[in-house]
């Protein structure tokens, strides 16, 4: 009986769909493009339907009715609308609110409205639309059928694009880091990070650089407990014996710069007409690789030759990306730069060695006192400030470390005071949140001493120049 019932239901649905299609051919459907809802004669009808629809209620507001729209008429009756905005300043086409009267809702007619809007994009701008998995018409399936691609997924909402995803890459990054709390454990963040790490690994294989993410930094961690719980070797039982495989050195305890952070920084803090990045304390390959991958020039001062050689090998496919072996406290680049970035080491947390197995003279963590470390660090910053173009940013990713008595050195506060004394604005204070899970093991050892393990770093954004010019000199982020 259930099988017969299911069969009848299928036939009924098929017949209903056929009848609906026949009616669609008989209906007179008009799609009218208006440059602005205000002044089109449809202001009241759009507002009334927007309020009935509830989801599209914003289209009832006068400040939203300044936008363009596709007006839907079925058999000469107003039946729906779809508003949109073209932003020529940043080259962006945004689809806004849409609605159809409940009794007239039809996916095929709705799809015709989408196609009509696509026709208006003669500028070939990326077209952006936020849809909901729960909506009957404004949903991913309907828009995917019209050629839209998924850019970002956030719970029930999906940000879709008609065009190349590379055209809206910055929007994807902004949605990951929209406030001053950057959560590096979110799903979208990990996707971006994985993309870059895979590219770095590929470049390492291509140019025979082993372990490229950590190149030249094996065994640099000097703490009693690791920063992560990554196993450095693999053990397995073979023919009754325990075999240890150390062929793949993951260097789990070394700190490594997050390439997702690098991309957000170069895309958000590079001026519209800028192209050069300088890093006064080079370290790992990540920022140079990302800057090169984004099409920028990059120069880094790095005191260790082995680190310079490894990084230059990995990045040799990029134009003008280079690590220069030099003592940053004594080195000043010849050119001016549009963005300064650095992620210097924490004091006495890691030790960095060169080819001879020793730390080069002047290497920050080889200095005997924190005060000497700080002074040399600030000399390098001062030299970098001298080569900043006006109205540009200096971004520092850093963190404090503890002295032998367990107290913090106060490095974060000293950074703020130093840059303020140099005449720069303290423009942003960003918290970079790392995985809390890996710190819980450390907490079991430190909480008896009332010390909480760190699961964050600080990103300080300093600005040299007139802050009122930022809106004009930096790319507009557009509608979010």
Secondary structure, DSSP 8 states (H G I E B T S, - for coil): -HHHHHHHHHHHHHHHHHHHHHHHHHS-EEEEEES-STTTT-HHHHHHHHHHHSTTGGGGSTTTTTSEEEEEEETTEEEEEEEEEEETTTTEEEEEEEEE-GGG--HHHHHHHHHHHHHH-TT--EEEEEEETT-SSSSHHHHHHTT-EEEEEETTEEEEEES-GGGGHHHHHHHHSSSSEEETTSHHHHHHHHHHHHHHHHHHHHTT-TTGGGTT-TT-B-SSS-SS---SSEEEEETTEEEEE-SS---TTS----HHHHHHHHHHHS-TT--EEEESS--SSHHHHHHHHTT-EEEEEES-HHHHHHHHHHTTTSTTEEEEE--GGG---SS-EEEEEE----TTTB----TTSS--TT-GGGSSSHHHHHHHHHHHHHHHHTTEEEEEEEEEEE---B-TTS-B--HHHHHHHHHHHTT-EEEEEEEEE--SHHHHHHHHHHGGGT-----EEEEEEEEES-GGGHHHHS------
